[in-house]
Amino acid sequence: MVLFERSEEIFQDENVLHDDYQPQSLEERDAEVEQFTAYLQPVINGSQPRHIFLYGKTGVGKTAVTKYLLQHLEQDATQYDDLQVQSVYLNCEDLTSSYRVAVSLVNDLRAPDNQISRTGYPLNAVYDMLWEKLDEIGGTILIVLDEVDYIGDDDSILYQLPRARSNGKIENARIGIIGISNDFKFREKLDPRVEDTLCERELHFPPYDAEDLRNILQKRAELAFDDNVLNGDVIPLCAAFAAQDKGSARQGLDLLLEAGDLARRRSDQQVTEPHVREAKQLLEKQRIEESMKELTSHGHLTLLAVVSSTVGDPSSVPLQKQTIYEQYCDLAHATDRDPLGGRAFHNHLAELSMLGILDRRKRNEGRGGGIYYEYEIDVSMEAAISTLEHLHLSTELDLGSLRENAKEQELI
């Protein structure tokens, strides 16, 4: 009995919609590509490469543009006999120290049968191995540190790499650093010595607008889907949802992929607007559930407090901290927990904002009113309540009535 057979419906090549797909051309980033190309020009000239720092929210093309240009740079460099260019890409999301970054670079540059362990070496010893390997390779080596803000305060690697040649650590190689970050304030946290060097050239990637996203999605859809599969409203709706949220192409592509997958699973002949709307709900719910796994029960109660306060009085939105805190204390007592103090509670609100579950806005009322934050749900109410229902809180509190009240208020 055959359980799996290849499907020839809906998709022509769904890989085009995945995160690791590298397009042959880049849409809606002409200005950024032109500026980035100018920053990389010294490499082709055989000069010391510039250090470049890219800012922008997730899904706005920073990594895609970087990989696209470096691929072309390496290819174009082969026409010159006196030029050798190599790039190394490293995602720092799980590398929370300079030590881990240095070990990963050593292993990326070494052969698979000559790797070093992630522990057991002094940092200086790892640096020595790194300098030795870089000098052995020689030429121009561009090191891409994606999500570089995850390194945190331990940023010595960001000081050592750019200065390795001038400090006599390497002779045969020229090092260029390309840092990529979603955190616009990351630069402020750097050691001043690091900031002076690493942020030599900066490039900001603004969010895409709805028209940009329509063009991007249309190009990918032509490759990903069979002819006449997409209803005319699908791409504009995916683009509009993504533009309303973070202006992220990745979000629009994920939405398009999930909508197509829904249609395929149901053996529907076309992908339509209802598929997109349902896909949006599913993806939001998955994102919140994934984020909530990292939070404590007090983090869960904080989200529930925001939801409950919103459902109880929609006209009070956006909510001030004190309103949410009072609701949180009631919920904590109802579940036999000791409420956290104001500062710890504020940290949970900040974390939910950072995760994209809450929207936080700073208000300044002058001398009389002071400065304070306002909060509101930044995902669909349906997704927020569904997530809360799947947490252990659902066995301690009556979330069914919360859902019914939300429906009465037309929030879901």
C-alpha positions in Angstrom: 0.0 0.0 0.0 1.4 3.4 -1.1 1.0 6.1 1.6 2.9 8.9 -0.2 2.7 9.9 -3.9 4.0 13.0 -5.5 1.3 15.7 -5.9 1.1 17.5 -9.2 -1.5 20.0 -8.1 -1.2 23.7 -7.0 2.6 23.9 -6.9 5.1 23.9 -9.7 8.1 24.4 -7.4 7.2 25.3 -3.8 10.9 25.6 -2.9 10.8 29.1 -4.5 8.8 30.2 -1.5 11.1 28.9 1.1 13.6 30.9 3.2 16.7 29.3 1.7 15.8 30.1 -2.0 18.3 32.5 -3.6 16.5 34.5 -6.4 18.3 35.2 -9.7 17.4 38.9 -9.4 16.3 41.1 -6.5 13.1 43.0 -6.5 12.5 46.4 -4.9 16.0 46.9 -3.5 17.7 48.8 -6.3 18.9 51.7 -4.0 20.3 49.3 -1.4 22.0 47.1 -4.0 23.6 50.1 -5.6 24.9 51.5 -2.3 26.1 48.1 -1.1 27.8 47.4 -4.4 29.7 50.7 -4.0 30.8 49.6 -0.5 32.2 46.4 -1.9 34.0 48.0 -4.8 37.4 48.2 -3.0 37.4 44.4 -2.9 37.5 44.2 -6.8 40.1 47.0 -6.8 42.3 44.8 -4.7 42.2 47.1 -1.7 41.4 46.6 1.9 37.6 45.8 2.2 35.3 48.1 4.1 33.5 46.9 7.2 29.8 47.2 6.6 26.8 47.1 9.0 23.3 46.4 7.8 20.2 47.3 9.8 16.5 46.4 9.2 13.7 44.3 10.5 13.3 40.6 9.7 12.3 39.8 6.1 13.3 43.1 4.5 16.1 41.7 2.3 19.3 42.2 4.3 20.5 38.6 4.1 19.2 38.0 0.6 21.0 41.1 -0.8 24.2 40.2 1.0 24.3 36.6 -0.4 23.3 37.8 -3.8 26.1 40.4 -4.0 28.8 38.2 -2.5 28.0 35.4 -4.9 28.4 37.9 -7.8 31.5 39.4 -6.2 33.3 36.0 -5.9 32.4 35.1 -9.5 33.5 38.5 -10.9 36.8 38.3 -9.0 37.8 35.2 -10.9 38.5 37.3 -14.0 41.5 38.9 -12.2 44.6 36.7 -11.7 45.9 38.8 -8.8 42.6 38.6 -6.8 41.3 35.9 -4.5 37.9 36.5 -2.8 36.1 34.2 -0.4 33.1 34.8 1.9 32.1 33.0 5.1 28.5 33.2 6.3 27.7 32.6 10.0 24.3 33.0 11.7 25.0 34.1 15.3 21.5 33.3 16.6 22.9 30.4 18.8 26.3 31.9 19.3 26.0 34.1 22.4 29.7 34.8 22.9 32.9 35.7 21.1 34.2 32.3 22.0 31.4 30.5 20.2 31.7 32.7 17.2 35.4 32.1 16.9 35.1 28.3 17.3 32.3 28.3 14.6 34.5 30.3 12.2 37.5 28.0 12.7 35.3 25.0 12.0 33.7 26.6 8.9 37.1 27.3 7.5 38.6 23.9 8.3 37.9 20.6 6.6 35.1 18.4 8.1 37.6 15.9 9.4 39.6 18.6 11.2 37.0 20.2 13.5 37.6 21.5 17.0 35.3 21.0 20.0 33.1 23.8 21.2 34.6 23.7 24.7 38.0 23.1 26.3 40.2 25.7 24.6 41.3 29.1 26.0 39.9 32.0 23.9 43.3 33.1 22.8 44.1 29.6 21.6 41.0 29.6 19.4 41.9 33.0 18.1 45.4 31.7 17.2 43.8 28.8 15.2 41.6 31.3 13.5 44.5 33.6 12.5 46.5 30.6 11.2 43.6 29.4 9.0 42.8 32.9 7.7 46.4 33.4 6.7 46.6 29.9 5.1 43.6 30.8 2.9 44.9 34.3 2.1 43.4 36.9 -0.2 40.3 38.8 0.7 38.0 37.1 3.2 34.6 38.6 3.9 33.0 37.4 7.1 29.2 37.8 7.3 27.9 37.8 10.9 24.1 37.5 10.6 22.0 38.2 13.7 25.2 39.7 15.1 23.3 41.3 18.0 23.0 37.8 19.6 26.6 37.9 20.6 25.6 40.4 23.3 28.1 42.2 25.5 30.9 39.7 24.9 31.9 41.4 21.6 35.7 41.0 21.7 35.5 39.0 18.4 34.2 42.2 16.8 37.3 44.0 18.0 39.8 41.3 17.1 38.7 40.5 13.6 38.9 43.9 12.0 42.3 44.6 13.6 43.9 41.2 13.0 46.0 42.5 10.1 47.1 45.8 11.7 47.9 44.0 14.9 50.2 41.6 13.1 48.0 38.5 13.7 47.7 37.8 9.9 49.8 38.8 6.9 48.4 37.1 3.8 44.7 37.9 4.3 42.6 41.0 4.3 39.5 40.7 6.5 36.2 42.5 5.9 33.3 42.2 8.3 29.6 42.4 7.3 27.4 42.6 10.3 23.6 42.1 9.9 21.2 43.0 12.7 17.5 43.5 13.4 18.2 45.6 16.5 18.6 49.3 15.6 20.0 50.0 19.0 22.7 47.3 18.8 25.3 49.9 17.8 24.7 51.8 21.1 25.6 48.7 23.1 29.0 48.1 21.4 32.3 48.9 23.0 33.3 52.3 21.5 36.4 50.8 20.0 34.3 48.2 18.2 31.8 50.8 17.0 34.5 52.9 15.4 35.6 50.1 13.2 32.7 47.7 12.7 30.2 50.5 11.7 32.6 52.0 9.1 29.8 51.9 6.5 26.1 51.5 7.4 23.1 50.6 5.3 19.5 50.7 6.4 16.8 48.5 4.9 13.3 50.0 5.3 10.2 47.8 5.5 8.6 47.0 2.1 5.3 48.7 1.3 2.3 46.8 -0.1 3.2 47.6 -3.8 6.8 46.4 -3.2 5.5 43.2 -1.7 3.0 42.6 -4.5 5.8 42.7 -7.0 8.0 40.4 -5.0 5.3 37.9 -4.4 4.2 38.0 -8.1 7.7 37.1 -9.3 8.0 34.2 -6.9 4.4 33.0 -7.5 5.1 32.7 -11.3 7.8 30.2 -10.5 6.1 28.5 -7.5 2.6 27.8 -8.7 0.9 26.1 -11.6 -0.8 28.4 -14.2 -4.2 29.8 -13.2 -4.0 28.4 -9.7 -4.0 31.7 -7.8 -7.2 33.6 -7.5 -6.7 37.3 -8.4 -7.2 38.5 -4.8 -4.5 36.2 -3.3 -1.3 38.1 -3.9 -2.7 41.5 -3.1 -4.1 40.2 0.1 -0.9 38.5 1.2 1.0 41.7 0.4 -1.5 43.8 2.3 -1.3 41.6 5.4 2.5 41.6 5.4 2.7 45.4 4.8 0.3 46.0 7.7 2.4 44.0 10.0 6.2 44.4 9.5 6.6 45.0 5.8 8.4 41.7 5.6 8.7 39.8 2.3 9.4 36.6 4.4 6.0 37.0 6.0 4.3 37.4 2.7 6.0 34.4 1.2 5.2 32.2 4.3 1.5 33.3 3.9 1.5 32.4 0.2 3.1 29.0 0.9 0.7 28.2 3.7 -2.3 29.2 1.7 -1.2 27.0 -1.2 -0.6 24.1 1.2 -4.1 24.5 2.6 -5.6 24.3 -0.9 -3.4 21.3 -1.8 -4.4 19.4 1.4 -8.0 19.9 0.7 -7.7 19.1 -3.0 -9.0 22.5 -4.0 -8.4 23.6 -7.6 -7.5 27.1 -6.7 -5.9 29.1 -3.9 -8.4 31.8 -2.8 -8.9 34.6 -0.4 -10.4 32.3 2.4 -7.2 30.2 2.2 -5.1 33.2 2.8 -7.2 34.4 5.8 -7.1 30.9 7.3 -3.3 30.7 6.7 -2.8 34.0 8.4 -4.6 32.7 11.5 -2.6 29.4 11.5 0.8 31.2 11.1 0.0 33.7 13.8 -1.0 31.0 16.2 2.1 29.0 15.5 4.3 32.1 16.0 2.7 32.9 19.3 2.9 29.3 20.5 6.5 29.1 19.6 7.3 32.4 21.4 5.2 31.4 24.5 7.2 28.2 25.0 10.1 30.3 26.2 8.1 32.2 28.7 7.3 31.4 32.4 3.7 31.0 33.7 3.9 34.7 34.7 4.6 35.6 31.1 1.5 33.6 30.1 -0.5 35.4 32.8 0.8 38.8 31.5 -0.5 38.0 28.0 -3.8 36.8 29.5 -4.1 40.0 31.4 -3.8 42.1 28.3 -6.3 39.9 26.4 -8.8 40.0 29.4 -8.4 43.8 29.8 -9.0 44.3 26.1 -12.0 42.0 25.9 -13.4 43.6 29.1 -13.3 47.1 27.8 -12.2 47.5 24.1 -12.6 51.3 24.4 -9.7 51.4 26.9 -7.2 50.2 24.3 -4.3 51.0 24.1 -3.9 49.9 27.7 -1.6 51.5 30.4 0.6 49.3 32.5 -1.4 49.9 35.7 -4.6 48.6 34.1 -2.9 45.4 32.9 -1.1 45.0 36.2 -4.3 45.0 38.2 -5.8 42.4 35.9 -2.6 40.3 36.2 -2.7 40.4 40.0 -6.3 39.1 40.0 -5.3 36.3 37.6 -2.2 35.4 39.7 -4.3 35.2 42.9 -6.9 33.1 41.0 -4.3 30.6 40.1 -2.6 30.5 43.5 0.5 32.4 42.4 2.2 35.3 44.1 2.1 38.3 41.8 5.4 39.7 40.6 6.5 43.2 41.5 6.1 46.1 39.2 9.6 46.0 37.7 9.5 42.2 37.0 6.0 42.6 35.5 7.3 45.4 33.3 10.0 43.0 32.0 7.3 40.5 30.9 5.5 43.3 29.0 8.7 44.3 27.3 9.5 40.7 26.4 6.0 40.2 24.8 6.6 43.4 22.9 10.0 42.2 21.7 8.4 38.9 20.5 5.9 40.9 18.4 2.9 39.7 20.4 2.2 43.1 22.0 2.6 46.6 20.4 4.2 49.0 22.8 4.1 52.8 22.3 5.8 55.5 24.3 3.7 58.5 25.3 5.0 61.8 26.6 2.4 64.0 28.4 4.9 66.6 29.4 5.5 67.7 33.0 2.0 67.1 34.1 1.4 63.6 32.7 5.0 62.3 32.5 6.3 59.6 30.2 4.7 56.1 30.0 4.0 53.2 27.7 0.7 52.0 26.2 0.1 48.4 25.1 -2.2 46.5 22.8 -2.4 43.0 21.2 -0.3 43.0 18.0 -1.7 39.7 16.7 -5.2 38.6 16.0 -7.4 38.1 19.1 -8.3 34.7 17.8 -4.7 33.6 17.6 -3.9 35.0 21.1 -6.9 33.3 22.7 -6.3 30.0 20.9 -2.7 30.0 22.2 -3.8 30.6 25.7 -6.3 27.8 25.5 -3.4 25.4 24.7 -1.4 26.4 27.8 -1.9 24.8 31.1 -3.7 27.9 32.3 -6.8 26.6 30.5 -7.2 24.0 33.2 -7.1 26.6 35.9 -9.2 29.4 34.4 -12.4 29.5 32.4 -11.1 30.7 29.0 -14.2 29.6 27.2 -16.1 32.6 28.6 -13.3 34.8 27.5 -13.7 33.6 23.9 -17.4 34.1 24.1 -17.0 37.6 25.4 -14.5 38.4 22.6 -17.0 37.2 20.0 -19.7 39.4 21.6 -17.4 42.3 21.3 -16.7 41.4 17.7 -13.0 41.0 18.4 -12.9 37.6 16.8 
